[in-house]
Amino acid sequence: MKSFTSYFLDSPFVPGRVFDVFDPDTVTQDIALFFVHGGGWHAGSRTIFHKIMEAFNARGYLCASTDYRLNVDAFGQLADIREAYDCFVTLLKERKRPLKIAVYGSSAGSHLASLMVCAAPGECGDQCRLTNDWVKPCGGIFHATPHSFAPWESMMPGFRLEMQKAAGGTPYEKDPDPFERLSLKNYIRKDNPRLFFVEAELEHLFPSEYTLEFVKQHREWGIPSQWKVYHRVEHGFFYELTRKAQKEAFEDICLFLNGELKTI
């Protein structure tokens, strides 16, 4: 029977501040994987990636999947995942593993993960307490990623309110600063690691063409980032490995981690 270990960031326990580690029978990959779940910043669980982490274990990858508090704004959530990532770094050090970590995030988790990968600790306004010197991730795989936290023309009204809550509750028109600090577009730069944007053909929340612009900019700088659309699938499709597109995305992520994926 497959087992995993949960690591808690606090004593006494604080709900949401916990991550799970899945160990392969034998670690054969230098890169470890760190997963961040989605759920609109107020729902979801680290457990959604358990099946997928088992599949990565079978390929020799050490994996972790983190929760974060669902009753705080995105700044607090970003601090939570940074601190969980930092604890994962400590674990890798204790095991004398390479400090090479690729971060995967989906939807709201992609938003938080992309900020963690591309911005320095505290740069977005997150107040995190780290034990180690910051270990920049070696790559990011982001599925359904908001390019910006500022409202855009085609945004669904209900979702605009969810993003406003995540930014602290004040409308963008009255205080744009928190929205800008939470916008990935402001952290796309020459020191980013390589990124892979996983996009669904039937995506209905985040316009995927904007992340393609990020990849084009990266490539102009010589960063081998990638972007791919998966056909006939919806927002948040990569949560198991039963459908054709899910299996295709899994194989592409493995290729990306090995530096072998070539998209448009």
C-alpha positions in Angstrom: 0.0 0.0 0.0 1.3 3.5 -0.9 1.9 5.7 2.1 2.8 9.4 2.5 4.0 11.7 5.3 2.2 14.9 6.3 4.4 17.8 7.7 2.7 20.5 9.8 4.2 24.0 9.8 2.9 25.0 13.2 2.3 23.6 16.8 -0.5 23.8 17.7 -1.8 22.8 14.2 -3.1 25.6 12.0 -5.6 24.4 9.4 -4.2 24.7 5.9 -0.6 25.0 6.9 0.4 21.4 6.1 2.0 19.5 3.1 2.2 15.9 2.1 5.3 14.2 0.8 5.2 11.1 -1.5 8.4 9.1 -1.8 9.1 6.9 -4.8 10.5 3.4 -4.1 13.8 4.8 -5.5 14.5 8.4 -6.3 16.0 8.5 -9.8 15.4 12.2 -10.7 17.4 15.1 -9.4 14.3 17.4 -9.7 11.7 17.2 -6.9 8.1 18.4 -7.5 6.0 20.7 -5.4 2.3 21.0 -6.1 -0.1 23.8 -5.2 -3.9 23.1 -5.6 -6.6 25.5 -6.9 -10.1 26.2 -5.8 -10.8 29.9 -6.3 -8.6 31.0 -3.3 -11.3 29.7 -0.9 -11.6 25.9 -1.6 -9.6 22.9 -2.6 -7.1 20.5 -1.0 -3.6 19.2 -1.4 -5.1 15.7 -1.7 -6.3 16.4 -5.3 -2.8 15.7 -6.5 -2.2 12.4 -4.6 -2.9 10.2 -7.6 -0.8 12.3 -9.9 2.1 12.3 -7.4 1.9 8.5 -7.3 2.4 8.6 -11.1 5.4 10.9 -10.8 6.7 8.6 -8.1 6.7 5.8 -10.6 8.9 7.9 -12.8 11.4 8.4 -9.9 10.3 11.9 -8.7 10.1 12.9 -5.0 6.9 14.9 -4.7 5.1 17.2 -2.2 1.7 18.8 -2.3 0.7 21.7 0.0 -2.4 23.2 1.4 -2.7 26.9 2.4 -5.2 28.8 4.6 -8.5 29.4 2.9 -9.7 32.1 5.2 -7.0 34.7 4.5 -6.2 36.8 1.4 -3.8 35.8 -1.3 -0.9 37.5 0.4 -1.3 35.2 3.4 -1.8 32.2 1.2 1.4 33.1 -0.7 3.3 33.2 2.6 1.8 29.8 3.5 3.1 28.1 0.4 6.5 29.8 0.6 6.9 28.5 4.1 5.8 25.0 3.1 8.2 25.1 0.2 11.0 26.2 2.6 10.2 23.3 4.9 10.4 21.0 1.8 13.9 22.5 1.1 14.9 21.6 4.7 13.7 18.0 4.1 15.7 17.8 0.9 18.8 19.0 2.8 18.3 16.4 5.5 18.1 13.7 2.8 21.1 15.2 1.0 19.1 15.6 -2.1 19.8 18.3 -4.8 18.0 21.5 -4.1 16.3 21.5 -7.6 12.5 21.9 -7.2 9.9 22.5 -10.0 6.6 23.9 -8.9 3.2 22.9 -10.3 0.1 25.0 -9.7 -3.5 24.9 -11.1 -5.9 27.8 -11.4 -5.7 29.8 -8.1 -2.9 27.5 -7.2 -1.2 28.4 -10.5 -1.6 32.1 -9.5 0.1 31.5 -6.1 2.7 29.2 -7.5 3.7 31.5 -10.3 4.2 34.4 -7.9 6.3 32.1 -5.7 8.4 31.0 -8.6 8.9 34.4 -10.3 8.9 36.9 -7.4 11.3 37.1 -4.5 10.1 36.4 -1.0 8.2 39.5 0.3 8.2 41.2 -3.1 4.5 40.8 -3.6 3.7 41.9 -0.1 3.7 38.4 1.5 5.1 38.3 5.0 6.8 34.9 5.3 9.2 33.4 7.8 11.8 31.3 6.2 14.4 29.0 7.8 16.6 28.7 4.8 18.1 31.2 2.4 15.6 31.3 -0.5 16.1 28.5 -3.0 14.6 29.7 -6.3 12.6 26.9 -8.1 14.3 25.5 -11.2 11.1 25.6 -13.1 7.4 26.1 -13.0 4.4 24.3 -14.6 1.3 26.4 -14.5 -2.2 25.3 -15.5 -4.9 27.9 -16.1 -2.9 30.9 -15.0 -4.1 34.5 -14.5 -1.7 36.7 -16.4 -2.9 39.7 -14.3 -5.0 40.2 -11.2 -6.5 43.4 -12.5 -10.0 43.2 -14.0 -10.2 42.5 -17.7 -13.1 43.1 -20.1 -14.4 39.6 -20.5 -14.0 38.6 -16.8 -17.0 36.8 -15.2 -18.6 39.2 -12.6 -18.8 36.5 -9.9 -15.2 35.6 -10.4 -14.1 39.2 -10.3 -15.6 39.4 -6.8 -13.6 36.3 -5.8 -10.4 37.9 -7.0 -11.2 41.1 -5.3 -11.6 39.2 -2.0 -8.3 37.5 -2.6 -6.7 40.9 -3.1 -8.0 42.2 0.3 -11.6 43.2 -0.5 -11.2 46.7 -1.8 -12.3 47.2 -5.5 -9.6 47.7 -8.0 -10.9 51.2 -8.9 -10.4 52.4 -5.4 -7.0 50.8 -4.7 -5.2 49.1 -7.7 -2.0 48.5 -5.7 -2.8 45.1 -4.2 -4.1 43.8 -7.5 -0.8 44.9 -9.3 1.3 43.3 -6.6 -0.6 40.0 -7.2 -0.2 40.2 -11.0 2.2 37.8 -12.6 2.8 40.2 -15.5 4.8 42.4 -13.2 7.3 39.6 -12.4 8.1 38.3 -15.9 11.8 39.1 -16.3 15.2 37.8 -17.3 15.9 36.0 -14.1 12.9 33.8 -14.2 13.4 30.0 -14.5 11.9 28.2 -17.5 8.1 27.9 -17.4 5.5 25.6 -19.0 2.0 27.0 -19.4 -0.6 24.2 -19.7 -3.8 25.6 -21.3 -7.2 24.0 -21.9 -9.0 24.6 -25.2 -12.2 25.2 -23.2 -10.7 27.5 -20.7 -13.4 30.0 -19.5 -11.8 31.9 -16.6 -8.3 33.1 -17.7 -7.5 34.2 -21.3 -4.7 31.9 -22.3 -3.3 34.0 -25.1 -1.6 36.3 -22.5 0.6 33.6 -21.1 1.7 32.9 -24.6 3.1 36.4 -24.7 5.1 35.6 -21.5 6.6 32.6 -23.3 7.5 34.7 -26.3 9.2 37.3 -24.1 11.1 34.5 -22.3 12.4 33.1 -25.5 13.6 36.5 -26.7 15.7 36.4 -23.5 16.9 32.9 -24.1 14.7 31.2 -21.5 13.3 27.9 -23.0 9.8 28.3 -21.7 6.8 26.4 -23.3 3.1 26.8 -23.9 0.6 24.3 -25.1 -3.2 24.0 -25.6 -4.9 20.6 -24.8 -7.9 20.0 -26.9 -11.5 19.3 -25.8 -10.7 19.8 -22.1 -11.9 22.3 -19.6 -10.5 24.6 -16.9 -8.7 22.5 -14.2 -8.6 19.3 -16.2 -5.3 17.9 -14.9 -6.4 16.2 -11.6 -6.1 12.5 -12.6 -4.7 10.4 -15.5 -7.6 8.7 -17.1 -8.4 10.9 -20.1 -6.3 11.3 -23.3 -5.4 14.9 -22.6 -4.5 14.2 -19.0 -2.1 11.5 -20.0 -0.7 13.8 -22.7 -0.1 16.6 -20.2 1.6 14.2 -17.8 4.0 13.0 -20.5 4.6 16.6 -21.6 5.5 17.7 -18.0 8.0 14.8 -17.8 9.5 15.9 -21.1 9.6 19.5 -19.9 11.4 18.5 -16.6 14.0 16.7 -18.7 14.4 19.7 -21.0 13.0 17.8 -24.0 9.6 19.4 -24.6 9.3 21.5 -27.7 6.1 23.4 -28.4 5.2 26.4 -30.5 
